[in-house]
């Protein structure tokens, strides 16, 4: 297992601490579970890809405007 240091906003750090206390668990375990849920979903469960149908838009300008469309979709999806 790799050790990583994270800088979190105060509100998020407090929320994680509260959840760890509620579960009688460690902050590390709660954080690890949240990250696994977000970035490594269980087998068989598909991740939503907001731009999956980009190539089937029936619009002639899709390729030209792809960067703007991706920025728009990823922005809504909470891109880091």
N, C-alpha and C positions, 0 to 999 in steps of 0.2 A: 504494500500500500504506500502511496506517495503522500507526503505531507505538503500542504499548500496553505499559504496565508491569504486571506481574503479581506478586502476593505469593503465594509458594508455601511449603508446609511444607518444612522442610529435607530430609526423605527424598525427596519428590517432585522437588525441584530436583536432588538428587544423582542420582536415577534418570535424569532427562533428560540431565544432563551425561555420565553413563556411556554412555547410548545414543548421544549425539552423538559421543563418542570412538570407540565401537565402529563406527559408520558412517563415521567420518572426515568428519563433517558439522558444521554449526553447531547450537548450541542453539536458535536461532530456527527453523531449518528443521525440526528434530525436533518442536518444540512446535507449529509451524504444521501439520505433517502429522497430528499427533495430534488437534488441534482440528478439522481438516477431516474426518477420519475420523469423529469423534464427532458433529459438528453439520452436516456437509454431505456425506452419503454419496453415492457414485457414482450416476449416473443408472441407473435400472432396479433398484436395490436398495432395497427398502422399509425404512423405519425401523419398529421395533416401537413401537406405541402401547399401553401397558399397560391402558388403559381403553377400547379401541376397541369392545368389545361391551357397554358399560355399559347401553345402551338396550335390550338384549335379555336382560335378566336374568330375566324372568318373575317378578320380585318386586315387590310393591306399594310397598315402602319405598325403592326405589332412588333416586327423585328426592329424597325427604326426606333420605336419608343420603349424597347425592352428594358433599358436601364431605369427609366422613370417608373415603369410598371413594377419592376422588382423592388425598387425603393419603396413604392407605395404599399405593396403587399408585405414586405418584410417589416416595414415600420409598424403596420397594424399587428403583426405577429410578435412584436416585442423583441426585435433583433437587438443583440448586444451592441 
